[in-house]
Amino acid sequence: MVDAATYFSDDQMISIVLVATLLLVSKVRDMLDSSGLLAAMVVGITVSLLGHWTWLVILVVFLFVGSMATKWRFEEKRALAIQESNEGARGWRNVMANGAAASLVAIMSWFGEGDWYYLAVTCSVSVALSDTLASEIGSLDLRTRSIITLEAVPPGTNGGMSPTGTVAALLGALIIAGGAVLLAPVFGESMSATSIFVTVTIVGWLGCQVDSVLGELLENKGYIGKHTVNFLATLSGVAMAVVVAFRIL
C-alpha cells in the first residue's frame, strides 16, 4: 500500500482533508450549488495548498456563518424580493467574488515570502463576512438610508445602510478577527494578537462600507454587477492590510 505521507506533507494532508470535508458538508447542507462546489474546490485547493490550511479554515468560517445568515428569516426576505437566489445556495460567481482575493494572495505567497500574507487573507475574508451579515441581517431593517446621500431608501437597496446592518457588519468582522487571532500561532504569524484583532476588525468593517459605496455609485447605475462589487470590496481589504503591514505595524 502506498503511504500518502510519502508524497504529501502534514500541512498538505490537512488541506486535502479540509477541502474534501468542506465540499461534503456544503453539498449536504445545500450551502452551494454544483457550480459553487466546483468553485469552492478551486479556491480551497489554491488557498490551502499555495498558502496554508489555516487560511482555508478562515474561509470555511465565512461560508458557514454567511450561509446561516442567508437562510435567517428567508421567507420574510422572499416576500420583499430581497432573498438570495437559488434558495440561498451560493453559485460559482458568489464563491469567486468572496474567495478570489484570498486566492490571489495565496498565489503571490507561493512565489515569495512576506509578512503580510496572513493579514491580507484574513482582512479580505473579514470584509466578505462583514458585508454578508450586513446585507442578510440588515436588509430587514426599515431604517435603511443611502450611504451617500443619507436619504431613506427601501430595505435591501444597494448602497443602503441601517443601524442593524451596521452592527451586523461589525459582528462579522469581529468573528473573523477572533478566528484570525486563534489560528495565527498555528500558521506561525509573528504579528501580535492585538494588532491582528484590531486590524482585521477595522478593515473588515471599512471594506463593508466600500462595498456599499461601490454598490450605490456603480452597481445601481449598471456599470458593474453585484459580484464584481463584492470582489472589489474584498480586494480593498487586501490593499488596506498591505498598507497597515508596511506603513503602520
MARLUMBA-107561 format. One record per atom (N, C-alpha, C, O): residue in one letter; y, z, x. Coordinates in steps of 0.05 Angstrom, whole numbers, padded with zeros to 5 digits, always signed. Atoms other than C-alpha are relative to their C-alpha. Example, Ala and Ser with C-alpha at 12.3 -4.5 7.8 and 13.67 -1.06 7.14 Angstrom:
residues 2
a-00024+00000+00018a-00090+00156+00246a+00024+00000+00018a+00024+00013+00039s-00024-00001-00016s-00021+00143+00273s+00022+00014-00015s+00044+00018-00005
This chain:
residues 249
m-00024+00000+00017m+00000+00000+00000m+00025+00000+00018m+00026+00015+00037v-00024+00002-00016v+00069-00018+00026v+00018+00024-00007v+00022+00031-00030d-00018-00023+00003d+00115+00041+00037d+00028-00010-00003d+00039-00022+00015a-00027+00009+00005a+00183+00028+00006a+00019+00011+00020a+00039-00002+00027a-00017-00012-00019a+00214+00075+00056a+00002-00016+00026a+00021-00013+00042t+00000+00017-00024t+00197+00024+00110t+00023-00020-00002t+00034-00028+00019y-00020+00021+00004y+00247-00025+00080y+00027+00010-00010y+00047-00003-00006f-00024-00011+00012f+00298+00019+00046f+00007+00028+00011f-00011+00044+00015s-00009-00027-00008s+00339+00079+00069s-00001+00018-00024s-00004+00008-00047d+00000-00019+00022d+00342+00142+00027d+00022-00007-00020d+00019-00006-00044d-00023+00006+00017d+00411+00123+00001d-00005-00025-00017d+00002-00027-00040q+00006+00025+00015q+00387+00053-00018q-00021+00005-00022q-00019-00007-00043m+00020-00006+00020m+00326+00081-00054m+00013+00014-00024m+00007+00008-00047i-00014-00014+00022i+00372+00128-00094i+00016-00020-00016i+00017-00019-00041s-00016+00020+00013s+00417+00069-00110s-00017-00017-00019s-00009-00022-00042i+00017+00016+00016i+00359+00027-00136i-00010+00015-00025i-00010+00004-00047v+00009-00017+00023v+00333+00084-00180v+00023+00004-00020v+00019+00003-00044l-00023-00004+00018l+00403+00097-00207l+00006-00025-00016l+00012-00023-00040v-00005+00025+00014v+00414+00024-00225v-00021-00005-00022v-00014-00012-00045a+00022+00003+00020a+00346+00020-00260a+00003+00019-00023a+00000+00012-00046t-00004-00020+00021t+00360+00084-00298t+00023-00007-00018t+00022-00004-00042l-00024+00007+00015l+00429+00061-00318l-00007-00023-00020l+00002-00021-00043l+00006+00023+00017l+00402-00005-00346l-00019+00009-00023l-00015+00000-00046l+00019-00009+00021l+00345+00030-00384l+00014+00016-00021l+00011+00011-00045v-00014-00017+00019v+00389+00083-00416v+00021-00016-00016v+00024-00011-00040s-00020+00016+00013s+00444+00033-00432s-00013-00018-00022s-00001-00022-00043k+00014+00016+00020k+00393-00011-00468k-00010+00017-00023k-00007+00009-00046v+00011-00017+00021v+00360+00046-00506v+00022+00011-00018v+00018+00013-00043r-00022-00012+00016r+00427+00076-00529r+00020-00021-00010r+00040-00014-00021d-00017+00022+00009d+00458+00008-00544d+00029+00002+00010d+00048-00003-00005m-00026-00002-00011m+00516+00020-00498m+00010-00027+00010m+00034-00032+00011l-00007+00027-00010l+00514-00051-00470l-00018-00020-00014l-00041-00015-00020d+00016+00022+00010d+00491-00117-00499d-00014-00014+00024d-00012-00005+00046s+00016+00013-00021s+00448-00166-00460s+00018-00009+00024s+00011-00006+00047s-00018+00009-00021s+00507-00196-00422s+00011+00024+00015s+00016+00022+00040g-00011-00024-00013g+00534-00127-00408g-00020+00013+00019g-00013+00023+00040l+00021-00010-00018l+00467-00105-00379l-00001-00016+00026l-00004-00004+00047l+00001+00017-00023l+00467-00164-00332l+00024+00006+00018l+00021+00008+00043a-00025-00006-00016a+00539-00150-00310a-00002+00028+00012a+00006+00032+00035a+00003-00027-00011a+00523-00076-00302a-00019+00001+00024a-00015+00016+00043m+00018+00001-00023m+00465-00093-00256m+00014-00011+00024m+00010-00001+00047v-00015+00011-00022v+00510-00136-00213v+00020+00020+00012v+00021+00024+00036v-00020-00020-00009v+00565-00083-00210v-00014+00023+00013v-00006+00033+00034g+00014-00023-00011g+00515-00027-00199g-00011-00005+00027g-00009+00012+00045i+00011+00007-00026i+00480-00062-00142i+00022-00003+00021i+00019+00007+00044t-00022+00005-00018t+00545-00083-00110t+00013+00027+00009t+00017+00032+00033v-00013-00025-00005v+00578-00015-00115v-00017+00020+00016v-00008+00033+00034s+00018-00020-00012s+00518+00027-00095s-00011-00008+00027s-00013+00008+00046l+00012+00009-00025l+00487-00016-00040l+00021-00008+00021l+00016-00003+00045l-00021+00007-00019l+00550-00043-00008l+00019+00024+00005l+00031+00026+00027g-00016-00024-00003g+00588+00022-00020g-00018+00024+00004g-00029+00028+00026h+00017-00024-00002h+00550+00086-00035h-00009+00007-00029h+00005+00002-00048w+00010-00006+00027w+00507+00111-00093w+00017+00020-00015w+00017+00021-00039t-00018-00018+00014t+00558+00166-00107t+00022-00015-00016t+00031-00005-00036w-00020+00017+00014w+00607+00111-00127w-00011-00009-00026w+00003-00010-00046l+00013+00008+00025l+00557+00087-00178l-00001+00023-00020l+00001+00019-00044v+00001-00023+00018v+00550+00157-00206v+00026+00003-00015v+00027+00009-00039i-00026-00002+00012i+00625+00158-00219i+00003-00021-00022i+00013-00015-00044l-00001+00021+00021l+00619+00092-00257l-00018+00006-00023l-00012+00000-00046v+00018-00008+00021v+00560+00119-00296v+00013+00021-00018v+00010+00020-00043v-00014-00020+00016v+00602+00178-00318v+00020-00014-00019v+00022-00007-00042f-00019+00015+00016f+00655+00129-00342f-00015-00014-00024f-00005-00012-00046l+00015+00015+00021l+00603+00088-00381l-00009+00019-00022l-00006+00013-00045f+00010-00018+00020f+00572+00148-00416f+00022+00013-00016f+00020+00014-00041v-00021-00013+00015v+00636+00184-00434v+00016-00021-00016v+00023-00016-00040g-00014+00021+00015g+00671+00119-00453g-00016-00010-00024g-00004-00016-00045s+00017+00008+00022s+00612+00099-00497s+00001+00020-00023s+00002+00013-00046m-00002-00020+00021m+00615+00165-00534m+00026-00001-00014m+00028+00002-00038a-00026+00002+00012a+00689+00157-00545a+00002-00025-00018a+00015-00024-00039t-00001+00024+00015t+00679+00086-00570t-00013+00004-00028t-00003-00006-00048k+00015-00004+00025k+00629+00109-00623k+00010+00024-00016k+00000+00030-00038w-00012-00023+00014w+00671+00170-00642w+00016-00010-00024w+00034-00026-00021r-00014+00008+00025r+00695+00162-00715r+00002-00030-00003r+00022-00042-00010f+00001+00030-00001f+00673+00089-00710f+00006-00012-00027f+00020-00033-00028e-00005+00012+00026e+00674+00077-00785e+00029+00001-00008e+00039-00017-00022e-00028-00001+00005e+00746+00100-00790e+00015-00022+00015e+00034-00034+00005k-00012+00021-00015k+00765+00052-00735k-00006-00027-00012k+00011-00045-00013r+00007+00025+00013r+00727-00003-00771r+00017-00005-00024r+00025-00028-00029a-00017+00003+00024a+00767+00010-00834a+00028-00010+00007a+00041-00023-00009l-00027+00008-00009l+00831-00001-00794l-00001-00026+00016l+00019-00035+00026a+00004+00025-00016a+00801-00062-00758a+00009+00004+00029a+00019-00015+00041i-00007-00004-00028i+00812-00030-00690i-00024+00009+00016i-00022+00019+00038q+00024-00009-00014q+00740-00016-00672q-00008-00020+00021q+00000-00043+00020e+00011+00017-00021e+00705-00044-00611e-00020-00019-00014e-00035-00010-00031s+00018+00020+00012s+00668-00108-00630s-00029+00005+00008s-00034+00022+00025n+00029-00002-00007n+00592-00115-00628n-00011+00028-00004n-00028+00037+00011e+00009-00027+00006e+00582-00046-00659e+00003+00020+00023e-00011+00039+00025g-00006-00019-00022g+00611-00013-00598g-00015-00006+00026g-00009+00006+00047a+00015+00007-00024a+00562-00045-00549a+00018-00018+00018a+00028-00038+00008r-00018+00015-00017r+00601-00070-00489r-00013-00024+00012r-00037-00024+00020g+00010+00025-00012g+00593-00141-00462g+00008-00003+00029g+00019+00016+00040w-00005+00004-00029w+00599-00170-00393w+00030+00000+00007w+00037+00009+00029r-00029+00000-00006r+00674-00180-00398r+00011+00028+00003r+00027+00034+00021n-00009-00028-00001n+00685-00106-00411n-00010+00013+00026n+00005+00028+00039v+00011-00012-00024v+00638-00086-00355v+00015-00010+00025v+00021+00007+00043m-00014+00011-00023m+00672-00132-00305m+00029+00009+00001m+00040+00014+00022a-00028-00008+00001a+00742-00113-00329a+00003+00028+00011a+00024+00034+00024n-00002-00027-00009n+00727-00040-00313n-00014+00006+00026n-00008+00026+00040g+00015-00005-00025g+00680-00047-00254g+00005-00019+00023g-00003-00015+00045a-00005+00020-00021a+00705-00108-00215a+00017+00012+00022a+00012+00005+00046a-00017-00011-00021a+00759-00069-00178a-00017+00018+00019a-00013+00016+00044a+00018-00017-00016a+00707-00018-00154a-00018-00017+00017a-00024-00011+00040s+00017+00019-00015s+00662-00076-00134s+00014-00012+00024s+00003-00015+00045l-00016+00012-00021l+00717-00108-00093l+00004+00020+00023l+00002+00012+00047v-00003-00021-00020v+00728-00042-00056v-00026+00003+00015v-00027+00006+00040a+00026-00002-00012a+00653-00037-00043a-00005-00023+00020a-00015-00019+00042i+00003+00024-00018i+00652-00108-00014i+00017+00003+00025i+00007-00003+00047m-00017-00004-00024m+00711-00091+00032m-00012+00021+00018m-00010+00019+00042s+00011-00022-00016s+00676-00027+00054s-00024-00010+00017s-00030+00001+00038w+00023+00011-00014w+00616-00069+00075w+00008-00013+00027w-00007-00013+00046f-00009+00015-00024f+00658-00107+00126f+00016+00017+00020f+00022+00008+00042g-00015-00016-00018g+00695-00049+00157g+00003+00029-00009g+00003+00034-00034e-00003-00028+00007e+00704+00026+00159e+00028+00006-00009e+00047-00008-00001g-00027-00008+00010g+00762+00060+00124g-00002+00027-00013g-00022+00035-00024d+00000-00026+00012d+00783+00128+00099d+00009-00001-00029d+00009+00020-00042w-00012+00002+00027w+00810+00102+00033w-00019-00010-00021w-00012-00010-00045y+00018+00013+00020y+00749+00070+00000y-00008+00019-00022y-00007+00011-00046y+00009-00018+00020y+00723+00131-00036y+00022+00007-00020y+00018+00007-00044l-00023-00006+00018l+00792+00149-00063l+00007-00024-00017l+00014-00021-00041a-00007+00024+00015a+00804+00077-00084a-00019-00005-00023a-00011-00011-00046v+00020+00004+00021v+00739+00072-00123v+00003+00020-00022v+00004+00013-00046t-00003-00021+00020t+00748+00139-00158t+00025-00003-00016t+00026+00002-00040c-00025+00004+00015c+00820+00123-00176c-00002-00023-00019c+00008-00022-00041s+00003+00023+00018s+00801+00055-00205s-00016+00008-00025s-00009+00000-00047v+00016-00008+00023v+00748+00087-00249v+00015+00021-00017v+00012+00022-00041s-00016-00019+00015s+00796+00143-00268s+00019-00015-00019s+00023-00006-00042v-00017+00016+00017v+00844+00090-00294v-00016-00011-00024v-00007-00010-00047a+00017+00011+00021a+00787+00058-00333a-00007+00020-00022a-00004+00014-00046l+00007-00020+00020l+00765+00122-00367l+00025+00011-00015l+00024+00016-00039s-00025-00010+00012s+00836+00146-00379s+00009-00019-00022s+00016-00011-00044d-00009+00020+00020d+00853+00081-00415d-00020-00002-00023d-00012-00004-00046t+00020+00002+00022t+00787+00080-00454t+00003+00023-00020t+00003+00019-00044l-00004-00023+00018l+00797+00151-00481l+00026-00002-00015l+00027+00006-00038a-00026+00003+00014a+00870+00137-00496a-00002-00019-00023a+00009-00014-00045s+00003+00021+00021s+00850+00075-00536s-00018+00009-00022s-00011+00006-00046e+00020-00007+00020e+00789+00102-00571e+00007+00025-00016e+00000+00027-00040i-00007-00025+00013i+00816+00171-00588i+00028-00001-00012i+00033+00008-00034g-00028+00001+00009g+00890+00157-00593g+00005-00021-00022g+00026-00020-00035s-00004+00021+00020s+00880+00096-00638s+00001+00009-00029s+00011-00006-00046l-00001-00010+00027l+00873+00140-00699l+00025+00018-00005l+00028+00030-00027d-00024-00016+00003d+00939+00177-00687d+00022-00017-00012d+00030-00037-00001l-00021+00015+00014l+00992+00154-00736l+00027+00002+00014l+00046-00012+00006r-00025-00004-00014r+01047+00177-00689r+00003-00018+00024r+00015-00011+00045t+00000+00019-00022t+01040+00115-00645t+00027-00013+00003t+00039-00022-00017r-00026+00014-00005r+01102+00086-00612r-00004-00019+00024r-00021-00016+00040s+00000+00019-00021s+01115+00028-00566s+00007+00013+00026s+00026+00029+00027i-00006-00013-00026i+01114+00048-00492i+00025-00012+00012i+00037+00000+00029i-00024+00013-00010i+01172+00000-00480i+00025+00008-00016i+00045+00017-00005t-00024-00005+00017t+01219+00009-00540t+00000+00027-00013t+00020+00036-00023l+00004-00026+00013l+01192+00075-00567l+00002-00002-00030l+00004+00018-00044e+00000+00003+00029e+01194+00045-00637e-00028+00005-00011e-00048+00001+00003a+00025-00005+00013a+01139+00064-00686a-00016-00026-00003a-00005-00046-00012v+00017+00023+00003v+01080+00015-00685v-00026+00009-00013v-00033+00033-00012p+00026-00007+00012p+01013+00013-00722p-00020+00011+00021p-00019+00003+00044p+00020-00011-00019p+00956+00054-00690p-00018-00023+00010p-00025-00041-00005g+00017+00020-00011g+00915+00012-00643g+00015-00024+00011g+00003-00042+00022t-00016+00022-00010t+00973-00034-00624t+00000+00000+00031t+00002+00021+00043n-00001+00002-00029n+00971-00060-00552n+00028+00010+00009n+00048+00001-00001g-00025-00011-00010g+01024-00022-00513g+00009+00024-00015g+00031+00034-00009g-00008-00024+00015g+01025+00035-00562g-00009+00025+00014g-00029+00025+00028m+00007-00026-00011m+01024+00107-00541m+00004+00022-00021m+00023+00020-00037s-00002-00021+00020s+01013+00170-00582s-00005+00027+00014s-00016+00027+00036p+00006-00026-00012p+01010+00245-00568p-00029+00005+00005p-00037+00014+00026t+00029-00004-00003t+00935+00246-00579t-00011-00018+00022t-00027-00009+00039g+00009+00018-00021g+00924+00185-00536g+00009+00008+00028g-00006+00005+00047t-00010-00009-00026t+00967+00213-00480t-00016+00023+00011t-00022+00024+00035v+00017-00022-00009v+00927+00277-00478v-00028-00009+00007v-00040+00000+00026a+00027+00011-00005a+00861+00238-00482a+00000-00015+00027a-00020-00013+00041a-00002+00014-00026a+00884+00195-00423a-00001+00020+00023a-00015+00015+00043l+00001-00021-00021l+00896+00258-00382l-00028+00012+00002l-00037+00017+00024l+00027-00010+00000l+00828+00284-00402l-00019-00019+00015l-00036-00010+00031g+00016+00020-00013g+00795+00220-00379g+00003+00001+00030g-00016+00000+00046a-00006-00002-00029a+00830+00225-00311a-00011+00025+00012a-00021+00025+00034l+00010-00026-00010l+00810+00298-00304l-00030-00001+00003l-00041+00011+00022i+00029+00001-00002i+00737+00283-00318i-00009-00015+00025i-00026-00005+00040i+00007+00015-00024i+00733+00230-00263i+00009+00015+00025i-00005+00015+00045a-00009-00016-00023a+00774+00274-00216a-00019+00022+00007a-00025+00027+00030g+00020-00021-00004g+00725+00331-00226g-00026-00011+00013g-00037+00001+00031g+00024+00012-00012g+00666+00285-00212g+00005-00009+00029g-00013-00006+00046a-00006+00009-00027a+00701+00257-00151a-00001+00023+00020a-00010+00020+00043v+00000-00024-00017v+00710+00327-00122v-00028+00009+00005v-00035+00016+00028l+00027-00009-00003l+00638+00346-00135l-00017-00018+00018l-00034-00009+00033l+00016+00019-00015l+00610+00283-00103l+00011-00006+00028l-00003-00017+00045a-00012+00005-00026a+00658+00280-00044a-00016+00010+00024a-00020-00005+00043p+00016-00010-00023p+00616+00325+00002p-00026-00016+00004p-00035-00019+00027v+00025+00016-00002v+00553+00283-00014v+00006-00026+00014v-00010-00035+00031f-00008+00025-00013f+00589+00220+00006f+00009+00004+00029f+00007-00014+00046g-00011-00006-00027g+00619+00254+00067g+00029-00005+00002g+00040-00008+00024e-00029+00003+00001e+00691+00247+00046e+00014+00023+00013e+00008+00047+00007s-00014-00022-00015s+00737+00286+00093s+00025+00010-00014s+00035+00031-00006m-00025-00008+00014m+00797+00289+00046m-00005+00027-00015m-00027+00031-00025s+00004-00025+00013s+00808+00358+00017s-00005-00003-00030s+00004-00023-00042a+00006+00001+00028a+00783+00373-00053a+00025+00000-00017a+00027-00014-00038t-00025-00001+00015t+00853+00389-00077t+00014-00027+00000t+00024-00036-00021s-00013+00026-00002s+00881+00323-00052s-00014-00021-00017s-00002-00037-00031i+00015+00019+00016i+00825+00284-00085i+00005+00005-00029i+00011-00014-00044f-00003-00007+00028f+00831+00321-00151f+00028-00008-00010f+00030-00021-00031v-00027+00006+00009v+00907+00314-00156v+00005-00030+00000v+00016-00041-00019t-00005+00028-00002t+00909+00242-00133t-00015-00016-00021t-00003-00033-00035v+00015+00015+00020v+00853+00217-00178v+00010+00005-00028v+00010-00013-00045t-00010-00006+00026t+00882+00253-00238t+00026-00015-00005t+00030-00027-00026i-00026+00012+00004i+00953+00228-00229i-00002-00031-00001i+00010-00043-00018v+00003+00029-00001v+00933+00157-00210v-00014-00010-00025v-00006-00031-00037g+00014+00008+00025g+00885+00153-00269g+00018-00001-00024g+00018-00020-00039w-00019-00001+00023w+00938+00174-00319w+00022-00022+00003w+00028-00035-00017l-00021+00021-00004l+00991+00128-00288l-00011-00028-00005l+00002-00045-00017g+00012+00026+00004g+00943+00070-00288g-00004-00007-00030g-00002-00030-00038c+00001+00004+00029c+00933+00080-00363c+00026-00010-00011c+00027-00026-00029q-00027+00009+00009q+01008+00072-00372q+00005-00028+00009q+00018-00044-00006v-00002+00028-00010v+01006+00009-00330v-00014-00019-00020v-00004-00040-00027d+00015+00016+00019d+00953-00017-00378d+00016-00004-00026d+00017-00026-00037s-00016+00002+00025s+00998-00002-00438s+00024-00019+00004s+00030-00034-00014v-00023+00018-00006v+01058-00036-00406v-00008-00029+00001v+00005-00046-00011l+00010+00027-00001l+01018-00098-00390l-00009-00010-00027l-00005-00033-00034g+00009+00007+00027g+00989-00097-00460g+00023-00009-00017g+00021-00029-00032e-00023+00007+00017e+01057-00099-00492e+00015-00024+00011e+00023-00042-00005l-00016+00022-00011l+01092-00146-00444l-00015-00027+00003l-00003-00048+00000l+00015+00025-00005l+01036-00196-00431l-00021-00006-00020l-00023-00029-00030e+00022+00005+00018e+00977-00187-00477e+00010-00007-00028e+00001-00026-00041n-00010+00005+00027n+01017-00184-00542n+00013-00027-00002n+00015-00038-00024k-00013+00026+00001k+01052-00248-00523k-00019-00023+00007k-00011-00046+00008g+00021+00020-00004g+00987-00284-00508g-00002-00011+00028g-00016-00030+00032y+00001+00010-00027y+00997-00292-00434y-00027+00006+00013y-00038-00011+00028i+00026-00008-00011i+00933-00255-00415i-00015+00016-00022i-00003+00025-00041g+00017-00014+00019g+00875-00223-00452g-00004+00029+00006g+00005+00039+00027k+00005-00029-00003k+00852-00151-00461k-00014+00006+00026k-00008+00025+00040h+00016-00006-00023h+00801-00154-00406h+00015-00004+00027h+00011+00010+00046t-00017+00005-00023t+00850-00183-00356t+00019+00024+00004t+00024+00033+00027v-00017-00023-00002v+00897-00126-00372v-00015+00024+00011v-00005+00038+00029n+00016-00023-00010n+00842-00075-00361n-00006-00003+00030n-00004+00017+00045f+00005+00005-00028f+00824-00107-00294f+00025+00006+00017f+00023+00019+00038l-00025-00004-00015l+00896-00108-00270l+00008+00030+00001l+00018+00039+00022a-00007-00029+00001a+00905-00035-00291a-00018+00015+00020a-00008+00032+00035t+00018-00013-00019t+00843-00013-00252t+00007-00008+00029t+00005+00008+00048l-00008+00009-00027l+00867-00055-00193l+00025+00015+00009l+00029+00020+00033s-00023-00015-00007s+00933-00018-00196s-00008+00028+00009s+00006+00040+00026g+00010-00026-00009g+00893+00046-00189g-00009-00001+00030g-00004+00017+00045v+00007+00005-00028v+00864+00018-00124v+00025-00001+00018v+00026+00012+00039a-00025+00003-00015a+00934-00001-00100a+00014+00027+00004a+00023+00033+00026m-00013-00026-00002m+00962+00068-00115m-00016+00019+00019m-00004+00034+00033a+00017-00016-00017a+00903+00101-00080a+00005-00007+00030a+00006+00011+00047v-00005+00009-00028v+00916+00059-00017v+00027+00011+00009v+00030+00020+00032v-00027-00011-00007v+00990+00079-00018v-00002+00029+00007v+00010+00038+00026v+00002-00029-00004v+00972+00152-00024v-00015+00006+00026v-00007+00023+00042a+00016-00005-00024a+00919+00148+00031a+00015-00006+00026a+00012+00008+00045f-00014+00008-00025f+00964+00113+00081f+00028+00011+00003f+00038+00013+00026r-00028-00008-00002r+01033+00139+00064r+00005+00029-00006r+00025+00040+00002i-00005-00028+00009i+01025+00209+00035i-00020+00019+00013i-00011+00040+00024l+00020-00019-00010l+00959+00242+00057l-00003-00003+00030l-00019+00011+00042
